[in-house]
Amino acid sequence: MTTPFPYEPGAAQGPVPPPECPAHGLGIGPGGLRRLYGPEAERDPHGLYDKLRAEHGSVAPVLLHGDVPAWLVLGHSENLHMTRTPSQFSRDSRRWRALQDGSVAPDHPLAPIFTWQPMCVFADGAAHERLRGAVTDSMGRIDTRGVRRHINRYSNRLVNDFCQQGRVDLVAQFAERLPMMVMCAIIGMPEEYNDRMVQAARDMTRGTATAVASNAYVLDALTRLVQRRRREPSDDFATWLVEHHAGMNDQEVSEHLRLVLIAAYEATANLIANVLRMVLTDPRFRARLSGGHMTVPEAVEQTLWDEPPFTSVFGRWAVGDTELGGQQIKAGDALIVGIAPANMDPEVRPDLSADMAGNRAHLAFSGGPHECPGQDIGRAIADVGVDALLMRLPDLELAVEESELRWVGNLMGRHLVELPADFAARPPQDDKEPPSMGRPNPQRTDWEVQSSVRHTAPAPGRAPVPPVAPAAATETETVTATTTVAPGTSTAFGASTVGHIPQQRGGSAPVRLWRAVSRWWSGS
């Protein structure tokens, strides 16, 4: 284990490499601590996690931008304990001693991430319940079928833009665009979707010199939307937050819209890119997918284990002196939720090549009371978007050697710069406007987007023959198969949906329709 964490600037004990020392290129900072930024962290984050785990165990001292100290939590169980115990590890960034003593300036590159705002991710207890409740209740009003129709429509629109060219950069022309198109429609500002919004959304979480300006651009657009919805209510997520009984003021609504927009966009853009990279570079992965041995949702879930869209989340702040993973944590210390290292913790994944199908114990969406409330939005966009793309362009092939793919890393994630692919050029398809997706649905008490799942067909049996339909019956009546999730049931850690045999809506359904459905269900 390590020596006590040298928190205060200048208090680090031990050798500090001179500027010309090669150790600077290896990400070594004051006190011999490893930097969680810079060339090494960006080039090989997983290698850095392995070094930190070998040197310090499940909780390691690291340096953030500007060599500001923090703790990176590497262990799966330690991350779960931290995220599930807000009484010890708060989300209120005002507790950070580096802010209190002036070590971190307001213009710090990570300021858009840690600066306290009146939103649920920086609150605990009753304040968190009030604000988080407004978000989850508003999500409960989303028409999930409409969401999927929009995702499919936008996916096909994007494919139409490049399908005649025979080559595409799947990052810039698909993965980075689809989530923003969908999220702007859900929130209620489709007119704000443009290249500048896409660029600002990516930039504001990367710790760049322009991150603060990008954050201001996004927040300004959302503030205008909130003011407009106060005057002109509509059928969208922004209006539902404005009208929620939690009584959120304009600033609270704007900040929560930004939270939902950026978190869902960033996570989903990375997730889509990572899934498509796996499809194009791993022959076994693609063979299972194209051969029907793996569904797109299963491919998405495997990717959430291997390449989570966020590698880490900053942060938690120690309420008092405590211990975690054998390390002595002091009150006011900053901690980082290590998503990627936790997913590869040898204690839970001794064999990283093992198939994780059906296992949702990953921390891709964090955990505890601050677990991502919009994770199913991301899953739906990735499921439908990737499926629509591969249906249109099943012959996609990587246009460069895998070794030529480039990445950009930062504290929160690791992003593919581009993913060039070749395919046979083909004409565009018709793009028809689907029904509105933003209809209130008061009967829904919990929000979910259901991914398609494979059902094991029951043993063939003799289907019951209903009474002969009266002459007044029409042949346009439909029979639907539904999958239900009990209100309040979490799907974050291994919960699964169970398919039910289609039920007849009444004795008037035509006999041949029922028999057709029975034959389909039994696999005959």
N, C-alpha and C positions, 0 to 999 in steps of 0.2 A: 504494500500500500504506500501511499505518498505521505510526505510531510504535511503539516497544516497548510491550508490554502492561503497563499499570500495575496490577500484581497486588495489592500490599499496600494495605490500607485506608488512605486518606489520602495515598497516594503518587501519585494521579492528577494529571497535569499538564494544564493547560488550564482554560478557563473552566467554572465550575460555575453553572448557572442558579439564581437565587434562587427561593424557594418560590412567589412570586407570578408567576413567569415562565411564559408560555404554553408554553415548551419542556417543562415538566413534563407537560403533557397530551399531548405528542408522544412520550413515552417516552424522553426524554434524561436520563441520569444523570450522576454525577461523571465528569469527564474527557471529557465529550461522548460517552460510550458509550451505545449504545441498550440499553434494557431489554428482556429477553425475557419480561417479565411486564407486567401492567397493561393499561389500556384499548386502547392501540394494538396490542399483540401479540395481544390477544384478538379485537379487531374485524377486523383484516386481517393475519393472519400472513404470507400470501404477499406482500403489499405490503412488509412488514417485511423479508422475505428478499431481495426485489429491491433494496431500499435498501442492505442490508448487502453484497450482492454488488457493487453499483455502487461502494460506498465502500471496500471492503476486499478484494474478490476472493473466492476460494474458501474462505477461512478468516477469520472475523471475530470481533473481541473484543466480548463482550456482557456484560450484567449480569443475574444471577439475583436471586431474591427477597432483599431486604435489601441490594441493590446489591453482591452478591458477584460478582467477576469470573470469567469462564470464556470458552472459545473455542467458537464455533458453527461446525462444519464444513459448508460449503454445497455443495462440489463432489462429484460422483458418484465420481470416481476417488480423490479425497482421503479420502472416507469409506471406500471399499473398502480403501485402504492402511491406514488407522487401525484398522479392525476386524480386518484380517488380520495385523496385526503386533503381537501382544501383548508382544513383547520391547521395544518402544518405547512402546506405549500400553497400560497395564495396566488390568484391571478392579478392582484392589484399591483401594477408596476410602480406605484408611488412608494412602495416599501423598499425599493432598490436603493441600497446605500450609495451606489455610484451616482445616482441622480441627486441624492440628498447632499453629498459632499462636492458636487460639481465635477466629478471625474468624467461624466458623460454630458456633452453639450446638447442643447436642443436641436442642433443641425447635424447630429450624428447620423451616419448613413443608415442605421437601423431605426431611426426615430419613427418612421411611419408604422413600424411593427410594435415598438414598446411604449410609445407615448400614450399616457392614460387618456382615455376617451369615455364618454358616458355610454358604454355599450356592454353587453352581457359578457364578453370575453375578458373584461377587466373587473368583473364584479363577482362577489361570492354571496352566499346566503340568500336573504330575502330579496335583495336588489337584483341578484342574478336570476332568481325565479321569476320576478316581474318582467324583466326585459327578455329573457329567454322564452318565457311563455308567449309573449307577443309574436316572436319569430315563429315558434312551432305552431301556434294557432293559425297564423296566416298561411303557413305552408299547408296546413290541413285543408285549406280552401282551394288548393290547386287541382285542376282537373287533370289527372295523370294521363288519361288517354289523349287529351289535347296536347300535353307536353310531348308525348311520343310522336304524335302526328307532325308537330312542328319540327322536332329533331330530324325525322325522316325527310321532311320537305326541305329543310335547310341543308341537310347532308347532300341531297340530290342536286340542290341548287349549286353548291360548291363544286360537286363533281362536274356539273355541266360547264363550269367555268374553264376546266382544263381537260375534259375528256377527249377533245379533238386534237390535243397536242402530243399525246403519246409519252409525255414525261411530266412529273409533278414533284414538287417538294412537299411531302406530306406534313411537315411541321408548319411551314409558313402558309401553305394554301389550304390546309384542312384542320389539323389539330389545334392551331392557335386561333382559328376563326370560328369554328362551329360553336364552342362553348360561349363565346361572347355574343354571337347571334341569338342563341337560345336564352341566355341569361338576361339580355336586354329586353327580349320579348316578355319573359316571365315578370320582370320587375315593372315593366310598363313604359319603357323608353326605347322602342326599336329604332327611333329616328336618331338616337345617339350612337348607334353602331357605326364605327368607321375605323380606319387604320390607326388613327391617333389613339382611340380608346383601347384598342388591342395592345399597342405599344406601351401605353401608360400602365395598363394592368400588369404587364410583365415586368416593367421597370421598377415599379414602386416597392417590390418585395426583394429586390436584388442587392440592396445596399450600395447603389451607385451614387454618383455625385448629383444625378438628376432625380433621384427617388422622391425627394420632398416635393419637387415641382410636379412630378407625375401624380403624386398623391393629391395635390391641390386641384389638378385638372379633373380627376375622377370625382372628387368630392364636390366640386363646383357644379358638375352636371347633375349629380344626385340631389344637391340642394335645390336647384331649379325645378327638378321633378317633384320634390316634396311640396314646394310652394304652389306648384300648378295643381297638385292633387288636393290640396286644401281647398282650392277654389273650384276645381272640376274633378270630382271623384270619378273613378273609372273602375273597370273590372280587372284589377291587377294587384300584384303583391305590394306595391307602394301604397295604394289606397287602403288595403287591408291593415297595414301597419299604422297608417295615419288614423284610421277609424277604430283601432283596437281599444278595448276598455282599459288597458294598462295606462292610457293617457300619455303616451310618449310625446315629447315636444319635438319641434322640427329638427333640432340638432340630433336628438336620439334616433329619430327615424332615418335621417341622412346617414349617420354612422352605421346603423344596422344594415341599411341597404348596401353600403360600401362593403361591410363584412361579408354579406351573402354573395355579392357580385364577385369580389376579388377572390375569396376563398374557393367558391365553386369554379370560377374561371381558371385560376392557376392550377388547382388540383386536377381538373378535368383535361386541360390542355396537355399537361404532362402525362396523365394517364393514357390518353389516346395515343400520343406519340410513342410511349413505351410499349403499349400493346402492339402497335403496328411494327415497331422495330423487332419485337419478338417474332411476329408473323413472318417478316422478311428475312430474318437472320437465323432462325432456329428451324431447321427442316422438320424435326420431330414435332415441334410445337404446331407448325403449319399443317403437317400431315394429320395430326389428331383433330385439328380444327376443321379442315376441309373434308376429312373422312367421317365426320359426324361423331367422333369419339370424345369431342370436347365442344361445348357450346361457347358462344361469344361471352356470355356472362361468366362462365367458368374460366375462360382465358383472362378476362378482366380481373377476376379474383386472384388468380395465380400471379398476375403482374403486380397486384397490390402487396403481395408478399415480397416479391423479388426486386421490384423497382417502384416503391411507393412514390406517389407524386410529390409529397413533402418528405424530405429526409429527416427533418427535425422541426420542432416548433418552439419558438421563444415567446414567453418563458413562464416560469413559476418563480416565486420569491418566498424565501423562508420566513415564516411568521416569527419563529424564535430559534434558538440554538437547538439543533437536533442531529440525528445520525441517519445516514442513508448509504447503503452499500459499503459500510465500513468507513465512510468518510465523515468527518466532523463538519457539519454545515452550520454556519453562523447566521443569526438573524439578519435579514436584508440581503443575503447572498442570492444571486441569480442562478437559476437552473434551466436547462434546456431539455425538452422532451425529445429523446433520441429515437425517432420512429424507425429509420432504416437499420441502425444497429440493434434495436430491440427485436426487429423481425428476423435478424440473423443471429440472435443470441444462441450460442451452442447449447444452452440449457433447454431451449424449446425446439431448436432445429439442428440437431447434431449432424444431419445429412442435408446440406443445402440443395441437393439435386432431387430430393424427395418431392413427389407430387402433393401439393397442398389443396387439391380440389375439395370443395365443400367445407373447408376450414376457414372460418372468419375470425380467428383469434389474433389476427395481425393488428398492429396499431396504426395502420395507414390513416385512420381518421381520429387518432388520439384516443382518449378514454375518459371515464368518469363523467361528472356533471357538465364538463365542457367538450364532450365528444361532439364532433361536427354534426350539427342538426340537418345539414343539407347534403349528407353523403349520398343519399339515394338519387338526388338530382344528378350528381356526377356519374354515378353508376349507369343511370338511364341514358345520359348523353353518350357515354362511351359505348354501352351495349348497342344502342340503336345506330349510332354514327358509324362505328366500325363495321357493323353488319351491313348497313346500306352501302358503304364504300366497297366492301368485298363482293357484294352482290353485283354491283355495277362493274367493278374492275377485278374479276377473279384472277387475272393473269399478272397482277402486280409483281414486279421483281426489283430487288435492290439494284440501283444503277451504278453503285460504286462498291469497292471492297469494304467489308465491314470495318476493317482497321482504319479506314479513312473517315469514319463518322466522328464528329467533334461534339464536345460537351461544354457547357458553361455551368459552373457550380457556384453556389453561395450558401449562406447559413441554412436556408430553408429547403433548398432543392437542387437538383441536378437536371439540367435541361438539354435535350438534343438541339444542336444548332440547326441542323437540317436533316432530312431523310429523303434523299432523291430516289425516285422509283420510275421504272419504265413499264409500259403496257401497250397493248394494241389500241391505236386511236379508234374512237367510235363516236357516233353522233350523239348529241344531247337528248335528254328525255323531256317530255312535257312536265311542267311544274305547275300543278294545280293548287289553288288555295284551299287548305282544309278548314273545317269548322274551328271556331274560336277555342283556345285552350284555357282561357282564364275565367271559366264560369264558377261562381261560388257553389260549393257543395256542402251544405250544412250537415248532411248525414254522416260525413266522414269525421271521425274523431281522432284519427292518427294518419299522418301522411306517409305514403310510401310509393315508390315506383317499382312495380314488380317486374323482375327480369324473367325472361322465358326460362323454364326449367324442363328437363326431360322427365317424363313420367314413365314408370314401368307399367305397361299395359296389363290389366287383370287377365286371368285365365279365360279363354273364350268360353262363353256360356250362352245359354239360350236367352235371348232378349224377350222381355215381356211384351205382349202384343196389346197395345191400348185399344179402347173402343174405336170403332170406325168414326172418323170425323164427320160432323154434320156438314151439310152442303154449304153452310154459311162460312165455314172455315176457309182461310186464305192460305196459299202456299208461300206467302212471304214472311210468315212467322218464323222466328229464329229461336234456336236453343243455344244457350251460352254456358261455357264452363267457367266457373269462378274459383278463385283462390282467395281465401279469407285470412286476415291476420287480426288477432284480437287487439282491440284498442289498447294502446300503451305498450304493446309488445315490442321489445327492441330486436332488431335484426343485426346488431353490431358484432355479436360474438357467437356465431354458430347457429343461430336460429334459422329454421328453414320453413318454407311454405309447403303446404301439402295440397295436392290437387284433389278435387272432388269430382265424382262422376256427374256429368251434366244432368240436371233435373228438368223434367217436363214442366212447362208453365201451365198446362191445363190439358184436359182430356180431349180438347178439340184439335190438337196438332195432327197433321197428316201422318198416316201410318208409314208411308215410304220415307218420310223425313226422319222419323224416329229410328227406323231400321238402318238408314244410311249412317246416322250418328253412332248407332250401336256397333256397326261394322268397323267404322273408323276407330272407335275407342278400343275395340278388342284386337285391332291390328289385322283384321281379315280383309 
